Amino acid sequence: MAAQVKSKQRVEEHGEVFTNEREVNDMLDMVKQETERIDSRFLEPACGDGNFLSEVLRRKLAVVGERYGRSQLEYERYMFVAVSSIYGVDIMADNVAECRERLYGIAEDEYEHRFKDECRAEVLDSIRYLLSKNIQCGDALTLTAADGDPIVFPEWSLAMGSKVRRRDFTFAALLNVSAEEPTFDMLDEIDQDEMGKIIPKPIREYPLTSFLEVAKYE
Ligand SMILES: C[S@@+](CC[C@H](N)C(=O)[O-])C[C@H]1O[C@@H](n2cnc3c(N)ncnc32)[C@H](O)[C@@H]1O
């Protein structure tokens, strides 16, 4: 079993105690259907080294394999969707690096296990890029990234064929979706519909691009 504690100091300073595999599975089973929906979005604001997110990815990829395993292109598109819908934040840079690497390793192993020498490097490059954007080092209480800027998450959605759409939202605006009243000065980043429901506004929208070329966005 993986260690649940890295050091006493980290427990005291950051409450860092990792969840064991059995508890992770028991908790995810409470939302089993969502964990098996390829495009359901999961955002974990204190993701550690990815105990929950990696199990979510495993479950999603099992479904991708069952449904699309016979067509490499379809498998690649839906593997992209599975990874692109997983988000995490952690305040510790080493946890973030480990979480990204772990998720990447799960996707890479599954992909290589299925398609062996036919695997395409650009698919794995896209997966790596997604993880660099979706798993971030920052403070989930102040909603700021390690560099002091607001945490921004991309929303990825599959458009026609192999094209994807990317829209960036601040973490703060996304959290306001569930608030009754907008908090602080969010007016540039949210809209409200006629019922007063808060709708986050993207801070940036990107042109449609192939899922194989998302890494060229910046
Ligand atoms: C109890 S551990 C849980 C880790 C992981 N979710 C798991 O269950 O294995 C709490 C995590 O929250 C992180 N953390 C503590 N304060 C945080 C903050 N303000 N913003 C983001 N992450 C934070 C710690 O670094 C640690 O990885």
The ligand as a MOL file (V3000), in Angstrom:
LIG
                    3D

  0  0  0     0  0            999 V3000
M  V30 BEGIN CTAB
M  V30 COUNTS 27 29 0 0 0
M  V30 BEGIN ATOM
M  V30 1 C -5.7610 15.3410 3.1690 0
M  V30 2 S -4.6660 15.5840 1.7700 0 CHG=1
M  V30 3 C -5.6520 14.7950 0.5340 0
M  V30 4 C -4.9380 14.5180 -0.7610 0
M  V30 5 C -5.7500 13.7140 -1.7800 0
M  V30 6 N -6.9990 14.3710 -2.0820 0
M  V30 7 C -6.0420 12.3150 -1.2630 0
M  V30 8 O -7.1870 12.1010 -0.8310 0
M  V30 9 O -5.1520 11.4610 -1.2690 0 CHG=-1
M  V30 10 C -4.8740 17.3110 1.5060 0
M  V30 11 C -4.1430 17.8890 0.3300 0
M  V30 12 O -4.4970 19.2610 0.2430 0
M  V30 13 C -3.3670 20.0300 -0.1200 0
M  V30 14 N -3.6460 21.4070 0.3310 0
M  V30 15 C -3.5680 21.9130 1.5850 0
M  V30 16 N -3.9670 23.1970 1.5920 0
M  V30 17 C -4.3140 23.5090 0.3170 0
M  V30 18 C -4.7950 24.6830 -0.3190 0
M  V30 19 N -5.0260 25.8240 0.3610 0
M  V30 20 N -5.0350 24.6510 -1.6540 0
M  V30 21 C -4.7950 23.5210 -2.3700 0
M  V30 22 N -4.3340 22.3840 -1.8200 0
M  V30 23 C -4.1020 22.3630 -0.4930 0
M  V30 24 C -2.2040 19.3220 0.5320 0
M  V30 25 O -0.9750 19.6020 -0.1110 0
M  V30 26 C -2.6360 17.8530 0.4060 0
M  V30 27 O -2.1180 17.2840 -0.7810 0
M  V30 END ATOM
M  V30 BEGIN BOND
M  V30 1 1 1 2
M  V30 2 1 2 3
M  V30 3 1 2 10
M  V30 4 1 3 4
M  V30 5 1 4 5
M  V30 6 1 5 6
M  V30 7 1 5 7
M  V30 8 2 7 8
M  V30 9 1 7 9
M  V30 10 1 10 11
M  V30 11 1 11 12
M  V30 12 1 11 26
M  V30 13 1 12 13
M  V30 14 1 13 14
M  V30 15 1 13 24
M  V30 16 1 14 15
M  V30 17 1 14 23
M  V30 18 2 15 16
M  V30 19 1 16 17
M  V30 20 1 17 18
M  V30 21 2 17 23
M  V30 22 1 18 19
M  V30 23 2 18 20
M  V30 24 1 20 21
M  V30 25 2 21 22
M  V30 26 1 22 23
M  V30 27 1 24 25
M  V30 28 1 24 26
M  V30 29 1 26 27
M  V30 END BOND
M  V30 END CTAB
M  END
